[in-house]
Amino acid sequence: RDSPLAVVIVCTMTTANGCTDTISKWITIYPQATPSFTINNNNRKQCLTGNAFGFTNASTIASPGSPLTYSWNYGDGSAATTSANGSRTYTAAGNYKVVLTTTSANGCTDSVSTWVTVYPQVSRGLTVASPKQCLKNNSVTFTNTSTIASPGSPMTYSWNFGDTLGTSTSQSPIYSYNRAGIFKAVCTMTTANGCTDTISKWITIYPQATPSFTINNNNRKQCLRGNAFTFTNASTIASPGSPLTYSWNYGDGSAATTSANGSRTYTAAGNYKVVLTTTSANGCTDSVSTWVTVYPQATRNISINTYKQCLRGNNFIATNTSS
């Protein structure tokens, strides 16, 4: 019964002689509560990150059982709470039995329970072998070692490499950036239960130089005699690549020079490949080259029939055999 029941119990006693007597007592049966509660949005299963269970008490009791007092046991070993409504944020994944115990004004207890589930989050792990690379031929290998406890597998992956261009759904992708900069590569992992976690690494791609030089008066072709090639460096690089260092190779087997500008006087005719190699402050190298030509000089040779002659009838004949 939801309401109290008051009854009288009467005992009639009859002796062996037929004498009768009666005795009576009033008995009161107090009502029990109907314990009940709901969970916020009926959300009985939540991810560990951000879990927040709210339990709304809907218990009732007939008079004279009120007021009710309450005790919430959240199933994780934490201290019980005694407010009308309960709430709990769990610190570990698992299944938890939530029990609401009601106690009436008359000391009658009742309880109701339900199970809630906290899904595990990813145990995150990410390594990058070379997080700082030169732009030229860069290749960044991301090794994702993240794991998930049961029942979270399998996981899916979504990569944003921070350059507004590249994406991937691989667990451990390899990516090449097409411009210099500092990029935050982020991997979002989603478990089989819909729980998400992210892990990120900062990647630095150093700029390459734009190597360039000019030749004095654009005079790429000179005669051997008096040749004097001057190479004026016009190389540039964006921050943070400066200062640049230089190496000039003149293509004739001579020692390289390291000044900003180069110069060379060749000792033999021929075609020579002049190469300027730049090295940035971050160790990134670039090179540019051009060909110069040194024209051969004549091999001079002249003969005269007779070097000494008399005035009368002198006849000098010069024969040029230069080549």
Secondary structure, DSSP 8 states (H G I E B T S, - for coil): --S-EEEEEEEEEE-TTS-EEEEEEEEEE----B--EEEGGG--EEESTT--EEEEE--B--TTS-S-EEEEE-SSS---B-SSSEEE--SS-EEEEEEEEEE-TTS-EEEEEEEEEEE---B--EEES-SEEESTT--EEEEE--B--TTS-S-EEEEE-SSSS-EE--SS-EE--SS-EEEEEEEEEE-TTS-EEEEEEEEEEE---B--EEEGGG--EEESTT--EEEEE--B--TTS-S-EEEEE-SSS---B-SSSEEE--SS-EEEEEEEEEE-TTS-EEEEEEEEEEE------EEES-S---STT----EEE---
